[in-house]
């Protein structure tokens, strides 16, 4: 696998990605996909990007991969659990044999044509692609994320199904140096 060797700025960049939350993290993933595939802005709140060559509506969903916490936070371990929660202690490499569970959520399959989804591991970013018509057959997909939410679903990526996604939907693996260079380019 790829690794980050000798470039402190790239390490800081990677750690910064892992420190981002929700919308800000999602925006980084959207910009990455836009630059990789030369997509346009969508002009819509329903989906993220637009493929101007095919006119397809593009949705982008990514997650950082962290080793599962080994214990619940309690009165007697709160400091220990906070110390264990750092990126250095929890970020997982793509070939680590650890339990992880990443949730690709708020999947509104009728609102897009193609889903780019993936995982930010500690060593690489794995990018997958699935047509909206394939989502119902995705292992573990549930079309009921929240009670009453019609047409909004989710699926998990974890050590039990990552081989399926790598075999059937993986389109690219980027090192953090490659991602840094891509985002730095105009």
N, C-alpha and C positions, 0 to 999 in steps of 0.2 A: 504494500500500500504506500501511498504518498506520505511524506512527513515534512514537518516544518523544521528546517535545519538552518541555524545561523542567522535568521532574520528576525530580530527582536520586534520590529515594527509589525510584522505579520502575526507574531504571537499575540501582541497587544490587540491587534485587529480581531483575531479569532476570539480572544477573551471578551472583547467588547460585544461581539455578536451574542455570545452566551449570556452576557449581562443584560441585554435588551429584553424588554417584556412586550408581549401582545402586539399591538399595532405597530410599534417601532420595529420589532423583529420581523413582522410580516412584510413591512415595507422594504427591508433589506432583501428578503427573498424575492419579492416582486421585481425589484430593480435588477437582481441577478438574472432572473428568467427573461425579463425584457431585453437586457443586453445580450444574453446568449443567443436568443432566437429572433432578435430584431422586431419585437412586437411593439405595437403602439399602445398609447393609453386607451382605456376602454370608453371613456366618456359616459360611463354608467356606474351606478352604485351596485348593480346586480352582479357584475363580474369584474375581474381585475385588469385584464389586458385584451388586446384584439390582434389577431393575426391578419395583417392587411393583405397578405397573399391569398389566403383561403377564406377570409371573412369569419373565421371561427372565433367564438367567445372563449377566452382563456381564464381559468381560475388557478390561483397559486396558493398552496397550503404546505407549510413546512414546520418542523419541530426540531428542537435541540434534543440530543440524546444524552440522558443522564442516568447513571446507575441508580437503581431504586434505593431509597432510604432504608436502612436496615432496622430502624426502630421508630416507634411513635415518639413524639415530643411529650415529655412529662415533666413534672416539677423537678425530679431528681436528675434529669439528663439534658435539660434545655440548653445549657452552654455547650456541652459535648456535641449535641446534634447541630447547633449553629456552626460550630467549627468544622464539622464534617460536611457541611452543605456547600462549601466553596467549589468553584469551577474545577480547581486543581484536584480536588478529592472526588468529584462526582462525574465530570465529563468522561465520556466513554469512547474509546477508539472503535473503529469499524470492525475490527477482528477480536475484540474482547469477548470473553465468554461470561457475560454477566446478564442478569435480568434487567430489562428495560421495558418501558411501555410508553409509546408516543401516540397521542390521540390526534388524528386528522379529523377536525370537527367543523361544524357548520357547513357541511357539504350540501349545497342546494343544487342537485344534479340537473334540474330543469332550467337553471339559470346560465349554464355554460355548455360548451361543446367538448372541451379538453381540459383535464385537470393535470397540472404539473404539481407534484408533491414530493416531499423528500425529507431527508434527515441531515442535520448538521451534527456529525460526530466530532470528536476532539481532533481527529487527524484528517478527515475528508468530509466533503459534502456529497451525498448520494442523491441523484435526481431521478425521479420516476415520472412516467407519463401514462395517463389512462383516459380513454374516451368516456364521456358521461354515460354512454350506453353500456359500458363494462362495469360500472360501479356496483350495480345490484349483485353481480356475481363475484365481487371482491370478498375474499374470506373475512368474515367478521363484520361486514358492513351491516349497520342498523339504520333503517330509514326513520327511526324515532329517537332523535337526540334528547329532546325535551318533551314533556307532556304537552300535547296540544299543538306542537310545531309540525305542521304538515309539510312534507317534502324536504325536510332538513335532517340530514343524517350524519353519521360518523363511522370511522373504522380506526383500528389500532394497528400500529406497526410495532412488533416486538420480536424477541428471539424465536418465538414459535412460528412466525409467518414471514420473517424477513427474507428467507430463501425464495419464497413464492414471488415476492415483489422484485427481488433482484433478477430472477429468471424471466419473469413475464413483463415487467414494466420499466426496468432500469434503462435510462437513456444516456447517463453521463455520471462520471465521478470526477469531482474537482478537488485539487489540493487547495489549501488556504492561500498559498502563493498564487495559484492560478486565479482564484476568486479575487484576491487583492488586486492583481494586475487587471483583471476584467473590470472591476469597479472603478479603478483609477483611470482607465481609458475614457476618452471622451465619446 
